[in-house]
Amino acid sequence: MNTLTQLMQYFGYAAAFAFIAPAIILCSIARLGLIKGKLNIIPDIITHILLLIGLGVGLVFQGALIDLTDNAYPIWLYVYAASLIISAVLSIVHLILYRKLSQLRQ
């Protein structure tokens, strides 16, 4: 077994971020309903942007890895792409809910 194959056996641990990022955004959405009073969305926006940048960088890394290994590990590319799309959609849902809640609380 070559070194790359051994390394990729443990890559799921490094890719755990792809599974955690949408959960963090879901927590932000849930927090919107729990906050009483004025909402401050700036920390959430910063967090979401950093998460999306991290997922984008992971996606670029996966593309490079697939290119270097002659398409040996495409599943991780799909995992990162799906996570990036899901996280982006959840971020948009978060912004829409924030706007609607802000209008209701005025």
BAFI-3210 file (N, C-alpha, C; in Angstrom, 3 decimals, decimal comma, padded with zeros to 6 digits):
// residues 106
n [1|2|3|4|5|6|7|8|9|10|11|12|13|14|15|16|17|18|19|20|21|22|23|24|25|26|27|28|29|30|31|32|33|34|35|36|37|38|39|40|41|42|43|44|45|46|47|48|49|50|51|52|53|54|55|56|57|58|59|60|61|62|63|64|65|66|67|68|69|70|71|72|73|74|75|76|77|78|79|80|81|82|83|84|85|86|87|88|89|90|91|92|93|94|95|96|97|98|99|100|101|102|103|104|105|106]
n.u [000,855|000,634|001,911|000,085|-002,373|-002,527|-002,625|-005,068|-006,896|-007,395|-008,441|-011,061|-011,311|-010,064|-011,770|-014,004|-014,865|-016,405|-018,790|-019,514|-019,816|-022,422|-024,011|-023,261|-024,290|-026,993|-027,362|-027,066|-029,357|-031,320|-030,770|-031,700|-034,446|-034,477|-033,435|-034,297|-035,480|-033,422|-031,832|-028,519|-026,808|-024,285|-022,043|-022,920|-022,955|-020,235|-019,216|-020,522|-019,470|-016,745|-016,948|-017,923|-015,789|-013,797|-014,877|-014,828|-012,063|-011,362|-012,680|-011,239|-008,783|-009,503|-010,051|-007,470|-006,230|-007,581|-006,746|-003,984|-003,912|-004,951|-007,794|-008,510|-009,784|-012,589|-014,869|-014,577|-014,468|-017,094|-018,358|-017,416|-018,364|-021,156|-021,550|-020,749|-022,712|-025,064|-024,500|-024,350|-026,993|-028,329|-027,258|-028,411|-031,098|-030,945|-030,412|-032,790|-034,692|-033,759|-034,278|-037,090|-037,806|-036,747|-038,402|-040,836|-040,420|-040,305]
n.v [-001,179|002,163|005,367|007,499|006,173|005,122|007,516|008,604|006,923|008,011|010,445|011,183|012,122|014,615|015,798|016,226|018,745|019,490|018,290|019,445|022,195|022,876|022,242|024,140|026,452|025,817|025,927|028,671|029,538|028,425|029,836|032,354|032,296|032,064|034,334|037,151|040,421|042,926|041,850|040,869|040,512|040,552|039,019|036,448|036,620|037,016|034,579|032,772|033,541|032,952|030,167|029,410|030,233|028,520|026,029|026,405|026,562|023,996|022,593|023,386|022,253|019,547|019,280|019,658|017,446|015,332|015,788|015,320|012,650|011,189|011,032|009,426|009,701|010,771|011,012|012,672|015,178|015,479|015,416|017,779|019,657|019,283|019,966|022,639|023,767|023,187|024,610|027,237|027,625|027,367|029,594|031,656|031,179|031,758|034,546|035,442|034,668|036,216|038,788|038,749|038,251|040,544|042,507|041,748|042,202|044,907]
n.w [000,000|-000,919|000,224|-000,161|-000,337|002,245|003,677|002,761|003,953|006,390|005,819|006,148|008,742|008,597|006,826|008,262|008,844|006,684|007,238|009,604|009,187|007,935|010,142|012,030|010,859|010,939|013,691|014,054|012,763|014,413|016,715|016,120|016,611|019,336|020,529|022,318|021,848|020,236|017,261|016,435|013,670|012,605|013,764|013,006|010,204|009,662|010,636|008,895|006,415|006,800|007,151|004,610|003,008|004,000|003,232|000,464|-000,012|000,789|-001,217|-003,472|-002,792|-002,870|-005,575|-006,611|-005,453|-006,701|-009,313|-009,081|-008,357|-010,424|-010,568|-008,342|-005,880|-005,923|-004,333|-002,102|-003,215|-004,058|-001,590|-000,349|-002,224|-002,061|000,626|000,578|-001,104|000,371|002,731|001,735|000,862|003,316|004,606|003,141|003,767|006,475|006,395|005,218|007,149|009,284|008,318|008,108|010,799|011,970|010,885|011,996|014,707|014,996]
ca.u [000,000|001,492|001,712|-001,137|-003,513|-002,571|-003,072|-006,469|-007,716|-007,696|-008,839|-012,394|-011,167|-009,763|-012,926|-015,137|-015,305|-017,452|-020,037|-019,810|-020,170|-023,875|-024,576|-023,012|-025,250|-028,294|-027,384|-027,306|-030,775|-032,087|-030,518|-032,535|-035,735|-034,322|-033,007|-035,346|-034,987|-032,793|-030,938|-027,249|-026,477|-022,893|-021,221|-023,374|-022,497|-018,784|-019,043|-020,955|-018,492|-015,535|-017,268|-018,002|-014,417|-013,132|-015,389|-014,322|-010,652|-011,363|-013,103|-010,081|-007,801|-009,985|-009,829|-006,038|-005,940|-008,089|-005,875|-002,688|-004,031|-005,642|-009,208|-008,584|-010,601|-013,585|-015,960|-014,377|-014,846|-018,554|-018,734|-017,170|-019,268|-022,498|-021,535|-020,695|-024,032|-026,006|-024,169|-024,735|-028,459|-028,701|-026,898|-029,451|-032,286|-030,670|-030,595|-034,220|-035,359|-033,353|-035,009|-038,503|-037,910|-036,484|-039,606|-041,888|-040,097|-040,314]
ca.v [000,000|003,341|006,375|008,258|005,326|005,104|008,843|008,802|006,151|008,880|011,762|011,473|012,933|015,982|016,316|016,366|020,133|019,568|017,850|020,312|023,547|023,099|022,170|025,435|027,400|025,452|026,479|030,109|029,701|028,127|030,910|033,507|032,175|032,089|035,648|038,149|041,786|043,265|040,844|041,321|039,492|040,707|037,832|035,314|036,813|036,763|033,136|032,102|033,839|032,158|028,771|029,231|030,327|027,266|024,974|026,670|026,175|022,534|022,147|023,582|021,227|018,264|019,297|019,430|016,063|014,467|015,984|014,698|011,198|010,628|010,791|008,272|009,959|011,797|011,108|013,818|016,367|015,563|015,742|019,211|020,428|019,210|020,735|024,058|024,157|023,159|025,724|028,495|027,716|027,632|030,983|032,491|030,995|032,510|035,969|035,685|034,592|037,393|039,954|038,621|038,432|041,952|043,251|041,416|042,711|046,388]
ca.w [000,000|-000,980|001,269|-000,422|000,032|003,702|004,111|002,439|004,877|007,525|005,346|006,680|009,954|008,170|006,091|009,185|008,748|005,666|007,858|010,749|008,737|007,866|011,493|012,667|010,292|011,500|015,057|013,915|012,423|015,623|017,682|015,761|017,273|020,786|020,993|022,587|021,661|018,971|016,711|015,885|012,677|012,145|014,074|012,199|008,826|009,649|010,787|007,670|005,361|007,080|006,854|003,158|002,486|004,356|002,354|-000,882|-000,038|000,809|-002,541|-004,367|-002,423|-003,375|-007,018|-006,837|-005,079|-007,771|-010,468|-008,826|-008,175|-011,593|-010,246|-007,452|-004,696|-006,270|-003,363|-001,206|-003,982|-003,999|-000,206|-000,150|-003,079|-001,466|001,862|000,217|-001,613|001,501|003,626|001,078|000,912|004,709|004,907|002,534|004,612|007,708|006,116|004,994|008,456|010,058|007,808|008,479|012,243|012,274|010,527|012,965|016,038|015,031]
c.u [000,900|001,086|000,421|-002,373|-003,644|-003,082|-004,567|-007,400|-008,170|-008,223|-010,225|-012,341|-010,883|-010,959|-014,146|-015,688|-016,450|-018,803|-020,473|-020,297|-021,674|-024,544|-024,383|-024,017|-026,658|-028,435|-027,629|-028,771|-031,637|-031,944|-031,366|-033,871|-035,656|-033,982|-034,220|-034,739|-034,338|-031,799|-029,668|-026,748|-025,013|-022,026|-021,619|-022,891|-020,998|-018,509|-019,406|-019,968|-017,223|-015,768|-017,296|-016,629|-013,657|-013,589|-014,902|-012,863|-010,530|-011,745|-011,960|-009,019|-008,222|-009,811|-008,372|-005,660|-006,408|-007,197|-004,549|-002,765|-004,773|-007,046|-009,411|-009,549|-011,689|-014,673|-015,804|-014,685|-016,356|-019,042|-018,559|-018,111|-020,683|-022,578|-021,507|-022,053|-025,052|-025,758|-024,561|-026,247|-028,926|-028,355|-027,925|-030,742|-032,133|-030,909|-032,070|-034,982|-035,017|-034,155|-036,474|-038,696|-037,668|-037,707|-040,724|-041,664|-040,094|-041,654]
c.v [001,241|004,374|007,151|007,451|005,249|006,428|009,021|007,960|007,010|010,247|012,153|012,308|014,393|016,614|016,475|017,786|020,279|019,144|018,788|021,691|023,762|023,051|023,489|026,471|027,093|025,959|027,983|030,379|029,464|029,241|032,147|033,472|032,293|033,462|036,555|039,532|041,955|042,187|041,500|040,236|039,538|039,503|036,605|035,431|036,532|035,264|032,401|032,337|033,024|030,673|028,515|029,345|029,033|026,107|025,156|026,265|024,647|021,952|022,285|022,531|019,858|018,178|019,039|017,989|015,087|014,578|015,253|013,176|010,519|010,150|009,592|008,477|011,000|011,981|012,334|015,127|016,567|015,921|017,238|020,065|020,433|020,042|022,236|024,548|024,212|024,332|027,065|028,686|028,025|029,061|031,943|032,392|031,784|034,005|036,321|035,660|035,795|038,613|039,907|038,825|039,877|042,811|042,972|042,045|044,224|046,921]
c.w [000,000|000,077|001,069|-000,041|001,547|004,252|003,889|003,302|006,050|007,106|005,829|007,938|009,606|007,473|006,986|009,164|007,752|006,235|008,985|010,310|008,590|009,241|012,241|012,150|010,797|012,944|015,033|013,601|013,659|016,656|017,387|016,495|018,784|021,346|021,169|022,413|020,303|018,546|016,181|014,944|012,239|012,516|013,247|010,762|008,712|009,744|009,508|006,535|005,562|006,797|005,358|002,502|002,781|003,485|000,919|-001,026|-000,015|-000,538|-003,546|-004,079|-002,967|-004,884|-007,362|-006,521|-006,158|-009,007|-010,282|-008,743|-009,319|-011,240|-009,319|-006,279|-004,978|-005,217|-002,473|-001,906|-003,917|-002,602|000,038|-000,992|-002,506|-000,199|001,585|-000,273|-000,477|002,434|003,031|001,124|002,328|005,122|004,332|003,342|005,910|007,498|005,906|006,314|009,330|009,627|008,227|009,983|012,645|011,976|011,525|014,327|016,115|015,379]
res [m|n|t|l|t|q|l|m|q|y|f|g|y|a|a|a|f|a|f|i|a|p|a|i|i|l|c|s|i|a|r|l|g|l|i|k|g|k|l|n|i|i|p|d|i|i|t|h|i|l|l|l|i|g|l|g|v|g|l|v|f|q|g|a|l|i|d|l|t|d|n|a|y|p|i|w|l|y|v|y|a|a|s|l|i|i|s|a|v|l|s|i|v|h|l|i|l|y|r|k|l|s|q|l|r|q]
***
